[in-house]
Amino acid sequence: MKNKAKWRFKNFPSAQDFRKIRENDFKYIDKTRYIYQAAKIQARIFSPARAVSESPSPSPPCRELYSGSRELFRGLWIEDKWDWSRKHPVIRITLTGIGYPEVSLPEALNFKLNLLIEEAGFPAAQGTPGNRLEYLIARLSAKGKVVVLIDECDAPVIHHLGKDPAKPWKPANILKEFYTVLKTTTICSNWSSSPA
């Protein structure tokens, strides 16, 4: 019975890496229709903290989709409906595991953004997390319309719920300033803009 259970679940990995799932022929529930619908209406869809840690995030397939990785979508609903000739620079930020609350939320966000800026090959930026995100978007926009994916956007607030009623407001205000950048630019947050 134990071997049978192992056989049944071997292709259901504990993995958030969409590329790894597809390249290793793991089981994947095709939700690309909903990603496409969100993109067509230019929806701003924020991904909240997940109740189940192993539930999949929409960001990995979105990142590959906007990057033009058609080979990963072979046989999926979206394959013959997406304009693969258009590729977009993608910024993906996950608000769990960023070092908060061990350090302040601005410090944690700045550290994450500094890594993204360095990976993109741009000179270092100064200022608030919002300043750095705006800087990164502006630099990447030279390559095309920028896609910003933010996973578990409310995780820093959720961390304090049920512990200290006053504390969630501080990270909430910091995130408000951070997300304002997305409202004042032409990109969309967490699944981003139309494929057109």
TIRO-2110 file (N, C-alpha, C; in Angstrom, 1 decimal):
// TIRO-2110
0.8, -1.2, 0.0, N, 1, A
0.0, 0.0, 0.0, CA, 1, A
0.9, 1.3, 0.0, C, 1, A
2.0, 1.2, 0.8, N, 2, A
2.9, 2.3, 0.8, CA, 2, A
3.5, 2.6, -0.5, C, 2, A
3.9, 1.6, -1.2, N, 3, A
4.5, 1.8, -2.6, CA, 3, A
3.5, 2.3, -3.6, C, 3, A
2.2, 1.8, -3.4, N, 4, A
1.2, 2.3, -4.3, CA, 4, A
0.9, 3.8, -4.1, C, 4, A
0.9, 4.2, -2.8, N, 5, A
0.7, 5.7, -2.6, CA, 5, A
1.9, 6.5, -3.1, C, 5, A
3.1, 6.0, -3.0, N, 6, A
4.2, 6.7, -3.5, CA, 6, A
4.1, 6.8, -5.0, C, 6, A
3.7, 5.8, -5.7, N, 7, A
3.5, 5.8, -7.2, CA, 7, A
2.5, 6.8, -7.6, C, 7, A
1.4, 6.9, -6.8, N, 8, A
0.3, 7.8, -7.2, CA, 8, A
0.7, 9.2, -7.1, C, 8, A
1.6, 9.6, -6.1, N, 9, A
1.9, 11.0, -5.9, CA, 9, A
3.2, 11.4, -6.4, C, 9, A
3.9, 10.6, -7.1, N, 10, A
5.3, 10.9, -7.5, CA, 10, A
5.3, 12.1, -8.5, C, 10, A
4.3, 12.3, -9.2, N, 11, A
4.2, 13.4, -10.2, CA, 11, A
3.5, 14.6, -9.7, C, 11, A
3.2, 14.7, -8.4, N, 12, A
2.6, 15.8, -7.8, CA, 12, A
3.7, 16.5, -6.8, C, 12, A
4.6, 17.3, -7.4, N, 13, A
5.7, 17.8, -6.6, CA, 13, A
5.4, 18.9, -5.7, C, 13, A
6.2, 19.1, -4.7, N, 14, A
6.1, 20.3, -3.8, CA, 14, A
7.0, 21.3, -4.5, C, 14, A
6.5, 21.9, -5.6, N, 15, A
7.3, 22.8, -6.3, CA, 15, A
6.6, 24.1, -6.8, C, 15, A
7.2, 25.2, -6.7, N, 16, A
6.6, 26.5, -7.1, CA, 16, A
7.2, 26.9, -8.5, C, 16, A
8.2, 26.2, -8.9, N, 17, A
9.0, 26.5, -10.1, CA, 17, A
8.2, 26.0, -11.3, C, 17, A
7.5, 26.8, -12.1, N, 18, A
6.7, 26.4, -13.2, CA, 18, A
7.6, 25.7, -14.3, C, 18, A
8.7, 26.3, -14.5, N, 19, A
9.6, 25.7, -15.5, CA, 19, A
10.0, 24.3, -15.1, C, 19, A
10.3, 24.1, -13.8, N, 20, A
10.7, 22.7, -13.3, CA, 20, A
9.5, 21.8, -13.5, C, 20, A
8.3, 22.2, -13.2, N, 21, A
7.1, 21.4, -13.3, CA, 21, A
6.9, 20.9, -14.7, C, 21, A
7.0, 21.8, -15.7, N, 22, A
6.8, 21.5, -17.1, CA, 22, A
7.9, 20.7, -17.7, C, 22, A
9.1, 21.0, -17.4, N, 23, A
10.2, 20.3, -18.0, CA, 23, A
10.4, 18.9, -17.5, C, 23, A
9.9, 18.6, -16.3, N, 24, A
10.0, 17.3, -15.7, CA, 24, A
8.7, 16.5, -15.8, C, 24, A
7.7, 17.1, -16.6, N, 25, A
6.5, 16.4, -16.8, CA, 25, A
5.7, 16.1, -15.5, C, 25, A
5.8, 17.0, -14.6, N, 26, A
5.0, 16.9, -13.4, CA, 26, A
3.5, 17.2, -13.7, C, 26, A
2.6, 16.9, -12.8, N, 27, A
1.2, 17.2, -13.0, CA, 27, A
1.0, 18.7, -12.8, C, 27, A
0.2, 19.3, -13.7, N, 28, A
0.0, 20.7, -13.6, CA, 28, A
-1.5, 20.9, -14.0, C, 28, A
-2.2, 21.6, -13.2, N, 29, A
-3.6, 21.9, -13.5, CA, 29, A
-3.6, 23.2, -14.3, C, 29, A
-4.1, 23.1, -15.5, N, 30, A
-4.1, 24.2, -16.4, CA, 30, A
-5.0, 25.3, -16.1, C, 30, A
-4.5, 26.4, -15.6, N, 31, A
-5.3, 27.6, -15.3, CA, 31, A
-5.0, 28.8, -16.2, C, 31, A
-4.3, 28.5, -17.3, N, 32, A
-3.9, 29.6, -18.2, CA, 32, A
-5.0, 30.3, -18.8, C, 32, A
-6.2, 29.7, -18.9, N, 33, A
-7.4, 30.5, -19.4, CA, 33, A
-7.6, 31.7, -18.5, C, 33, A
-7.5, 31.6, -17.2, N, 34, A
-7.8, 32.7, -16.3, CA, 34, A
-6.7, 33.7, -16.3, C, 34, A
-5.5, 33.3, -16.5, N, 35, A
-4.4, 34.2, -16.7, CA, 35, A
-4.6, 35.1, -18.0, C, 35, A
-5.1, 34.4, -19.0, N, 36, A
-5.3, 35.1, -20.3, CA, 36, A
-6.5, 36.1, -20.1, C, 36, A
-7.5, 35.7, -19.4, N, 37, A
-8.7, 36.6, -19.2, CA, 37, A
-8.3, 37.8, -18.4, C, 37, A
-7.4, 37.6, -17.4, N, 38, A
-7.0, 38.8, -16.6, CA, 38, A
-6.1, 39.7, -17.4, C, 38, A
-5.3, 39.1, -18.3, N, 39, A
-4.4, 39.9, -19.1, CA, 39, A
-5.2, 40.7, -20.2, C, 39, A
-6.2, 40.1, -20.7, N, 40, A
-7.0, 40.8, -21.7, CA, 40, A
-7.8, 42.0, -21.2, C, 40, A
-8.2, 42.0, -20.0, N, 41, A
-8.9, 43.2, -19.4, CA, 41, A
-7.9, 44.1, -18.6, C, 41, A
-6.6, 43.8, -18.8, N, 42, A
-5.6, 44.6, -18.1, CA, 42, A
-5.8, 44.7, -16.6, C, 42, A
-6.1, 43.6, -16.0, N, 43, A
-6.4, 43.5, -14.6, CA, 43, A
-5.2, 43.7, -13.7, C, 43, A
-5.4, 44.4, -12.6, N, 44, A
-4.5, 44.5, -11.6, CA, 44, A
-4.9, 43.5, -10.5, C, 44, A
-4.2, 42.4, -10.4, N, 45, A
-4.7, 41.3, -9.5, CA, 45, A
-3.5, 41.0, -8.5, C, 45, A
-3.8, 41.3, -7.3, N, 46, A
-2.8, 41.1, -6.2, CA, 46, A
-3.0, 39.7, -5.7, C, 46, A
-1.8, 39.0, -5.5, N, 47, A
-1.8, 37.7, -4.9, CA, 47, A
-1.6, 37.8, -3.4, C, 47, A
-2.7, 37.5, -2.6, N, 48, A
-2.6, 37.5, -1.2, CA, 48, A
-1.8, 36.4, -0.6, C, 48, A
-1.5, 36.4, 0.7, N, 49, A
-0.8, 35.3, 1.3, CA, 49, A
-1.7, 34.1, 1.2, C, 49, A
-1.1, 32.9, 1.0, N, 50, A
-1.8, 31.7, 0.7, CA, 50, A
-2.1, 31.0, 2.1, C, 50, A
-3.3, 30.5, 2.2, N, 51, A
-3.6, 29.7, 3.4, CA, 51, A
-2.9, 28.4, 3.5, C, 51, A
-2.6, 27.8, 2.3, N, 52, A
-1.9, 26.6, 2.3, CA, 52, A
-0.6, 26.8, 1.6, C, 52, A
0.5, 26.6, 2.3, N, 53, A
1.8, 27.0, 1.8, CA, 53, A
2.2, 26.3, 0.5, C, 53, A
1.7, 25.1, 0.2, N, 54, A
2.0, 24.4, -1.0, CA, 54, A
1.1, 24.7, -2.2, C, 54, A
0.1, 25.6, -2.0, N, 55, A
-0.8, 25.9, -3.1, CA, 55, A
0.0, 26.8, -4.1, C, 55, A
-0.2, 26.6, -5.4, N, 56, A
0.6, 27.3, -6.4, CA, 56, A
0.4, 28.7, -6.5, C, 56, A
1.4, 29.5, -6.7, N, 57, A
1.3, 30.9, -7.0, CA, 57, A
1.1, 31.1, -8.5, C, 57, A
0.4, 32.1, -8.9, N, 58, A
0.2, 32.4, -10.3, CA, 58, A
1.4, 33.0, -10.9, C, 58, A
2.3, 33.6, -10.1, N, 59, A
3.4, 34.3, -10.7, CA, 59, A
4.4, 33.5, -11.6, C, 59, A
4.8, 32.3, -11.2, N, 60, A
5.8, 31.6, -12.0, CA, 60, A
5.3, 31.4, -13.5, C, 60, A
4.1, 30.9, -13.7, N, 61, A
3.6, 30.8, -15.1, CA, 61, A
3.5, 32.1, -15.8, C, 61, A
3.1, 33.2, -15.0, N, 62, A
2.9, 34.5, -15.6, CA, 62, A
4.3, 35.0, -16.1, C, 62, A
5.3, 34.8, -15.2, N, 63, A
6.7, 35.2, -15.6, CA, 63, A
7.1, 34.6, -16.9, C, 63, A
6.9, 33.3, -17.0, N, 64, A
7.3, 32.6, -18.2, CA, 64, A
6.5, 33.0, -19.4, C, 64, A
5.2, 33.2, -19.2, N, 65, A
4.3, 33.6, -20.2, CA, 65, A
4.8, 35.0, -20.9, C, 65, A
5.0, 36.0, -20.0, N, 66, A
5.4, 37.3, -20.5, CA, 66, A
6.8, 37.3, -21.0, C, 66, A
7.6, 36.4, -20.6, N, 67, A
9.0, 36.3, -21.1, CA, 67, A
9.0, 35.6, -22.5, C, 67, A
7.9, 35.0, -22.9, N, 68, A
7.8, 34.4, -24.2, CA, 68, A
8.3, 32.9, -24.2, C, 68, A
8.2, 32.2, -23.1, N, 69, A
8.7, 30.8, -23.1, CA, 69, A
7.7, 29.9, -23.6, C, 69, A
7.4, 29.9, -24.9, N, 70, A
6.3, 29.2, -25.5, CA, 70, A
6.5, 27.7, -25.2, C, 70, A
7.7, 27.2, -25.2, N, 71, A
7.9, 25.7, -25.1, CA, 71, A
7.3, 25.2, -23.8, C, 71, A
7.2, 26.0, -22.8, N, 72, A
6.6, 25.6, -21.5, CA, 72, A
5.1, 25.5, -21.5, C, 72, A
4.5, 26.0, -22.5, N, 73, A
3.0, 26.0, -22.6, CA, 73, A
2.5, 25.1, -23.7, C, 73, A
3.3, 24.2, -24.2, N, 74, A
2.9, 23.3, -25.2, CA, 74, A
1.7, 22.4, -24.6, C, 74, A
0.6, 22.4, -25.3, N, 75, A
-0.5, 21.6, -24.9, CA, 75, A
-1.4, 22.2, -23.9, C, 75, A
-1.1, 23.4, -23.4, N, 76, A
-2.0, 24.1, -22.5, CA, 76, A
-2.9, 25.0, -23.3, C, 76, A
-4.0, 25.4, -22.6, N, 77, A
-5.1, 26.2, -23.2, CA, 77, A
-4.6, 27.4, -24.0, C, 77, A
-3.6, 28.1, -23.4, N, 78, A
-3.2, 29.4, -23.9, CA, 78, A
-2.3, 29.3, -25.0, C, 78, A
-1.7, 28.2, -25.4, N, 79, A
-0.7, 28.1, -26.3, CA, 79, A
-1.0, 28.8, -27.7, C, 79, A
-2.1, 28.5, -28.2, N, 80, A
-2.5, 29.1, -29.6, CA, 80, A
-3.2, 30.4, -29.5, C, 80, A
-3.3, 31.0, -28.3, N, 81, A
-4.0, 32.2, -28.1, CA, 81, A
-3.2, 33.4, -27.7, C, 81, A
-2.0, 33.1, -27.3, N, 82, A
-1.0, 34.2, -26.8, CA, 82, A
-0.2, 34.7, -28.0, C, 82, A
0.2, 35.9, -28.0, N, 83, A
1.1, 36.5, -29.0, CA, 83, A
2.5, 36.3, -28.5, C, 83, A
3.1, 35.2, -29.0, N, 84, A
4.5, 34.9, -28.5, CA, 84, A
5.5, 35.8, -29.1, C, 84, A
5.2, 36.6, -30.1, N, 85, A
6.2, 37.5, -30.7, CA, 85, A
6.5, 38.6, -29.8, C, 85, A
5.7, 38.9, -28.8, N, 86, A
5.9, 40.0, -27.8, CA, 86, A
6.4, 39.5, -26.5, C, 86, A
7.6, 40.0, -26.2, N, 87, A
8.2, 39.6, -24.9, CA, 87, A
8.4, 40.9, -24.0, C, 87, A
8.2, 40.6, -22.7, N, 88, A
8.2, 41.8, -21.8, CA, 88, A
9.2, 41.5, -20.7, C, 88, A
9.9, 42.6, -20.2, N, 89, A
10.8, 42.5, -19.0, CA, 89, A
9.9, 42.2, -17.8, C, 89, A
10.3, 41.3, -16.9, N, 90, A
9.4, 41.0, -15.8, CA, 90, A
10.2, 41.2, -14.5, C, 90, A
9.4, 41.8, -13.6, N, 91, A
9.9, 42.0, -12.2, CA, 91, A
9.0, 41.1, -11.3, C, 91, A
9.6, 40.2, -10.6, N, 92, A
8.9, 39.4, -9.6, CA, 92, A
9.4, 39.6, -8.2, C, 92, A
8.4, 40.0, -7.3, N, 93, A
8.8, 40.2, -5.9, CA, 93, A
7.9, 39.4, -5.1, C, 93, A
8.5, 38.6, -4.2, N, 94, A
7.7, 37.8, -3.2, CA, 94, A
7.9, 38.4, -1.8, C, 94, A
6.8, 38.7, -1.2, N, 95, A
6.9, 39.4, 0.1, CA, 95, A
6.9, 38.4, 1.3, C, 95, A
7.2, 37.2, 1.1, N, 96, A
7.5, 36.3, 2.2, CA, 96, A
9.0, 35.9, 2.0, C, 96, A
9.6, 35.6, 3.1, N, 97, A
11.0, 35.2, 3.1, CA, 97, A
12.0, 36.3, 2.6, C, 97, A
11.6, 37.6, 2.9, N, 98, A
12.5, 38.7, 2.5, CA, 98, A
13.3, 39.2, 3.7, C, 98, A
13.2, 38.6, 4.9, N, 99, A
13.9, 39.0, 6.0, CA, 99, A
13.1, 39.9, 7.0, C, 99, A
11.9, 40.1, 6.7, N, 100, A
11.0, 40.9, 7.6, CA, 100, A
10.2, 39.8, 8.5, C, 100, A
10.1, 40.0, 9.8, N, 101, A
10.4, 41.3, 10.6, CA, 101, A
11.7, 41.3, 11.3, C, 101, A
12.7, 40.4, 10.9, N, 102, A
14.0, 40.5, 11.5, CA, 102, A
14.7, 41.8, 11.3, C, 102, A
14.4, 42.4, 10.1, N, 103, A
14.8, 43.8, 9.9, CA, 103, A
13.5, 44.6, 9.5, C, 103, A
13.6, 45.9, 9.4, N, 104, A
12.4, 46.7, 9.1, CA, 104, A
12.0, 46.3, 7.7, C, 104, A
10.7, 46.6, 7.5, N, 105, A
10.1, 46.3, 6.1, CA, 105, A
10.8, 47.1, 5.0, C, 105, A
11.0, 48.4, 5.2, N, 106, A
11.8, 49.2, 4.2, CA, 106, A
13.1, 48.6, 3.9, C, 106, A
13.8, 48.1, 4.9, N, 107, A
15.2, 47.5, 4.7, CA, 107, A
15.0, 46.2, 3.9, C, 107, A
14.0, 45.4, 4.3, N, 108, A
13.9, 44.1, 3.6, CA, 108, A
13.5, 44.4, 2.1, C, 108, A
12.6, 45.3, 1.9, N, 109, A
12.2, 45.6, 0.5, CA, 109, A
13.4, 46.2, -0.3, C, 109, A
14.2, 47.1, 0.3, N, 110, A
15.3, 47.6, -0.4, CA, 110, A
16.3, 46.6, -0.7, C, 110, A
16.6, 45.6, 0.2, N, 111, A
17.5, 44.6, -0.1, CA, 111, A
17.1, 43.7, -1.3, C, 111, A
15.8, 43.4, -1.3, N, 112, A
15.2, 42.6, -2.4, CA, 112, A
15.3, 43.4, -3.7, C, 112, A
15.0, 44.6, -3.7, N, 113, A
15.0, 45.5, -4.9, CA, 113, A
16.5, 45.7, -5.4, C, 113, A
17.4, 45.8, -4.4, N, 114, A
18.8, 46.0, -4.8, CA, 114, A
19.3, 44.8, -5.6, C, 114, A
18.9, 43.6, -5.1, N, 115, A
19.3, 42.3, -5.8, CA, 115, A
18.7, 42.3, -7.2, C, 115, A
17.4, 42.7, -7.4, N, 116, A
16.8, 42.7, -8.7, CA, 116, A
17.5, 43.7, -9.6, C, 116, A
17.9, 44.9, -9.1, N, 117, A
18.6, 45.9, -9.8, CA, 117, A
19.9, 45.4, -10.3, C, 117, A
20.6, 44.7, -9.4, N, 118, A
21.9, 44.2, -9.7, CA, 118, A
21.8, 43.1, -10.7, C, 118, A
20.8, 42.2, -10.6, N, 119, A
20.6, 41.1, -11.6, CA, 119, A
20.3, 41.7, -12.9, C, 119, A
19.7, 42.8, -13.0, N, 120, A
19.3, 43.4, -14.3, CA, 120, A
20.5, 44.1, -14.9, C, 120, A
21.6, 44.3, -14.1, N, 121, A
22.8, 44.9, -14.7, CA, 121, A
22.8, 46.5, -14.6, C, 121, A
21.9, 47.0, -13.7, N, 122, A
21.8, 48.5, -13.6, CA, 122, A
22.6, 49.0, -12.4, C, 122, A
23.1, 50.3, -12.5, N, 123, A
23.8, 50.9, -11.3, CA, 123, A
22.8, 50.9, -10.1, C, 123, A
23.4, 50.9, -8.9, N, 124, A
22.6, 50.9, -7.7, CA, 124, A
21.8, 52.1, -7.6, C, 124, A
20.6, 52.0, -6.9, N, 125, A
19.7, 53.1, -6.7, CA, 125, A
19.6, 53.4, -5.2, C, 125, A
19.2, 54.6, -4.9, N, 126, A
19.0, 55.1, -3.5, CA, 126, A
17.5, 55.4, -3.3, C, 126, A
17.2, 55.7, -2.0, N, 127, A
15.9, 56.1, -1.7, CA, 127, A
15.0, 55.1, -1.1, C, 127, A
13.7, 55.3, -1.1, N, 128, A
12.7, 54.4, -0.5, CA, 128, A
12.5, 53.2, -1.4, C, 128, A
11.9, 52.1, -0.9, N, 129, A
11.5, 51.0, -1.8, CA, 129, A
10.8, 51.4, -3.0, C, 129, A
9.8, 52.4, -2.8, N, 130, A
9.1, 52.9, -3.9, CA, 130, A
10.0, 53.5, -5.0, C, 130, A
10.9, 54.3, -4.5, N, 131, A
11.9, 55.0, -5.4, CA, 131, A
12.7, 53.9, -6.2, C, 131, A
13.1, 52.9, -5.5, N, 132, A
13.9, 51.8, -6.2, CA, 132, A
13.1, 51.0, -7.2, C, 132, A
11.8, 50.7, -6.9, N, 133, A
11.0, 50.0, -7.8, CA, 133, A
10.7, 50.9, -9.0, C, 133, A
10.4, 52.2, -8.8, N, 134, A
10.2, 53.1, -9.9, CA, 134, A
11.4, 53.2, -10.8, C, 134, A
12.6, 53.2, -10.2, N, 135, A
13.9, 53.2, -10.9, CA, 135, A
14.0, 52.0, -11.8, C, 135, A
13.8, 50.8, -11.2, N, 136, A
13.9, 49.6, -11.9, CA, 136, A
12.9, 49.5, -13.1, C, 136, A
11.7, 49.9, -12.9, N, 137, A
10.7, 49.9, -13.9, CA, 137, A
11.1, 50.8, -15.1, C, 137, A
11.6, 52.0, -14.7, N, 138, A
12.0, 53.0, -15.7, CA, 138, A
13.1, 52.5, -16.6, C, 138, A
14.1, 51.8, -15.9, N, 139, A
15.3, 51.3, -16.7, CA, 139, A
14.8, 50.1, -17.6, C, 139, A
14.0, 49.2, -17.1, N, 140, A
13.6, 48.1, -17.8, CA, 140, A
12.6, 48.5, -19.0, C, 140, A
11.9, 49.6, -18.8, N, 141, A
10.9, 50.0, -19.8, CA, 141, A
11.6, 50.2, -21.2, C, 141, A
12.9, 50.4, -21.2, N, 142, A
13.6, 50.6, -22.5, CA, 142, A
13.5, 49.3, -23.3, C, 142, A
13.2, 48.2, -22.7, N, 143, A
13.2, 46.9, -23.4, CA, 143, A
11.7, 46.5, -23.7, C, 143, A
10.8, 47.3, -23.3, N, 144, A
9.4, 47.0, -23.5, CA, 144, A
8.5, 47.3, -22.3, C, 144, A
7.2, 47.1, -22.5, N, 145, A
6.3, 47.3, -21.4, CA, 145, A
6.6, 46.3, -20.2, C, 145, A
6.8, 46.9, -19.0, N, 146, A
7.2, 46.1, -17.9, CA, 146, A
6.1, 45.4, -17.2, C, 146, A
6.3, 44.2, -16.8, N, 147, A
5.3, 43.4, -16.1, CA, 147, A
5.8, 43.2, -14.6, C, 147, A
5.0, 43.6, -13.7, N, 148, A
5.4, 43.4, -12.3, CA, 148, A
4.5, 42.4, -11.6, C, 148, A
5.1, 41.4, -11.0, N, 149, A
4.4, 40.3, -10.3, CA, 149, A
4.8, 40.4, -8.8, C, 149, A
3.8, 40.5, -8.0, N, 150, A
4.0, 40.6, -6.6, CA, 150, A
3.3, 39.5, -5.9, C, 150, A
4.0, 38.5, -5.3, N, 151, A
3.4, 37.4, -4.6, CA, 151, A
3.2, 37.7, -3.1, C, 151, A
2.1, 37.3, -2.6, N, 152, A
1.7, 37.4, -1.2, CA, 152, A
1.9, 38.8, -0.8, C, 152, A
1.1, 39.7, -1.5, N, 153, A
1.3, 41.1, -1.3, CA, 153, A
1.0, 41.6, 0.1, C, 153, A
0.2, 40.9, 0.9, N, 154, A
-0.2, 41.3, 2.2, CA, 154, A
0.5, 40.6, 3.3, C, 154, A
1.5, 39.8, 3.0, N, 155, A
2.2, 38.9, 4.0, CA, 155, A
2.7, 39.7, 5.2, C, 155, A
3.4, 40.9, 4.9, N, 156, A
3.9, 41.7, 6.1, CA, 156, A
2.8, 42.1, 7.0, C, 156, A
1.6, 42.3, 6.5, N, 157, A
0.4, 42.7, 7.4, CA, 157, A
-0.1, 41.5, 8.1, C, 157, A
-0.3, 40.4, 7.4, N, 158, A
-0.8, 39.2, 7.9, CA, 158, A
0.0, 38.7, 9.1, C, 158, A
1.3, 38.9, 9.0, N, 159, A
2.2, 38.5, 10.1, CA, 159, A
1.8, 39.0, 11.4, C, 159, A
1.3, 40.2, 11.5, N, 160, A
0.9, 40.8, 12.8, CA, 160, A
-0.5, 40.5, 13.3, C, 160, A
-1.4, 40.0, 12.4, N, 161, A
-2.8, 39.8, 12.8, CA, 161, A
-2.9, 38.9, 13.9, C, 161, A
-3.7, 39.2, 14.9, N, 162, A
-3.9, 38.4, 16.1, CA, 162, A
-2.8, 38.6, 17.1, C, 162, A
-1.8, 39.4, 16.9, N, 163, A
-0.7, 39.5, 17.8, CA, 163, A
-0.8, 40.9, 18.5, C, 163, A
-0.8, 41.9, 17.7, N, 164, A
-0.8, 43.3, 18.2, CA, 164, A
-1.7, 44.1, 17.2, C, 164, A
-2.9, 44.5, 17.6, N, 165, A
-3.9, 45.1, 16.7, CA, 165, A
-3.3, 46.4, 16.1, C, 165, A
-2.4, 47.0, 16.8, N, 166, A
-1.9, 48.3, 16.2, CA, 166, A
-0.8, 48.1, 15.2, C, 166, A
-0.1, 47.0, 15.3, N, 167, A
1.1, 46.8, 14.4, CA, 167, A
0.8, 46.6, 12.9, C, 167, A
-0.3, 46.0, 12.5, N, 168, A
-0.5, 45.8, 11.1, CA, 168, A
-0.5, 47.1, 10.3, C, 168, A
-0.9, 48.3, 10.9, N, 169, A
-1.0, 49.5, 10.2, CA, 169, A
0.3, 50.0, 9.7, C, 169, A
1.4, 49.8, 10.5, N, 170, A
2.7, 50.3, 10.1, CA, 170, A
3.1, 49.7, 8.8, C, 170, A
3.2, 48.3, 8.7, N, 171, A
3.6, 47.8, 7.4, CA, 171, A
2.6, 48.1, 6.3, C, 171, A
1.3, 48.2, 6.6, N, 172, A
0.3, 48.6, 5.6, CA, 172, A
0.5, 49.9, 5.0, C, 172, A
0.9, 50.9, 5.8, N, 173, A
1.2, 52.2, 5.3, CA, 173, A
2.5, 52.2, 4.4, C, 173, A
3.5, 51.4, 4.8, N, 174, A
4.7, 51.3, 4.0, CA, 174, A
4.4, 50.7, 2.7, C, 174, A
3.6, 49.6, 2.7, N, 175, A
3.2, 49.0, 1.4, CA, 175, A
2.3, 49.9, 0.6, C, 175, A
1.5, 50.7, 1.2, N, 176, A
0.7, 51.7, 0.4, CA, 176, A
1.6, 52.6, -0.4, C, 176, A
2.6, 53.1, 0.2, N, 177, A
3.6, 54.0, -0.5, CA, 177, A
4.3, 53.2, -1.6, C, 177, A
4.6, 51.9, -1.3, N, 178, A
5.3, 51.1, -2.3, CA, 178, A
4.5, 50.8, -3.5, C, 178, A
3.2, 50.4, -3.2, N, 179, A
2.3, 50.1, -4.3, CA, 179, A
1.8, 51.3, -5.1, C, 179, A
1.9, 52.5, -4.5, N, 180, A
1.5, 53.7, -5.3, CA, 180, A
2.3, 53.9, -6.6, C, 180, A
3.5, 53.4, -6.6, N, 181, A
4.4, 53.4, -7.8, CA, 181, A
3.6, 52.7, -8.9, C, 181, A
3.0, 51.6, -8.6, N, 182, A
2.3, 50.8, -9.7, CA, 182, A
1.1, 51.5, -10.2, C, 182, A
0.5, 52.4, -9.4, N, 183, A
-0.7, 53.2, -9.8, CA, 183, A
-0.3, 54.3, -10.7, C, 183, A
0.9, 54.8, -10.5, N, 184, A
1.3, 56.0, -11.2, CA, 184, A
2.1, 55.7, -12.4, C, 184, A
2.3, 54.5, -12.8, N, 185, A
3.0, 54.1, -14.0, CA, 185, A
2.0, 53.4, -14.9, C, 185, A
2.4, 53.0, -16.1, N, 186, A
1.5, 52.4, -17.1, CA, 186, A
1.6, 50.9, -17.0, C, 186, A
2.2, 50.3, -16.0, N, 187, A
2.3, 48.8, -15.9, CA, 187, A
1.2, 48.4, -14.9, C, 187, A
0.9, 47.1, -14.8, N, 188, A
-0.1, 46.6, -13.9, CA, 188, A
0.6, 45.7, -13.0, C, 188, A
0.0, 45.6, -11.8, N, 189, A
0.6, 44.7, -10.7, CA, 189, A
0.0, 43.4, -10.7, C, 189, A
0.8, 42.4, -10.5, N, 190, A
0.6, 41.0, -10.3, CA, 190, A
-0.1, 40.2, -11.4, C, 190, A
-0.5, 40.5, -12.4, N, 191, A
-0.4, 39.7, -13.6, CA, 191, A
-0.1, 40.6, -14.7, C, 191, A
-0.3, 41.9, -14.5, N, 192, A
0.1, 42.9, -15.4, CA, 192, A
-0.8, 43.2, -16.6, C, 192, A
-0.1, 43.6, -17.7, N, 193, A
-0.8, 44.3, -18.7, CA, 193, A
-1.3, 43.3, -19.8, C, 193, A
-2.0, 43.8, -20.7, N, 194, A
-2.5, 43.1, -21.9, CA, 194, A
-1.4, 42.6, -22.7, C, 194, A
-1.5, 41.4, -23.3, N, 195, A
-0.5, 40.8, -24.2, CA, 195, A
-0.3, 41.6, -25.5, C, 195, A
-1.3, 42.5, -25.8, N, 196, A
-1.2, 43.2, -27.0, CA, 196, A
-0.3, 44.4, -27.0, C, 196, A
END
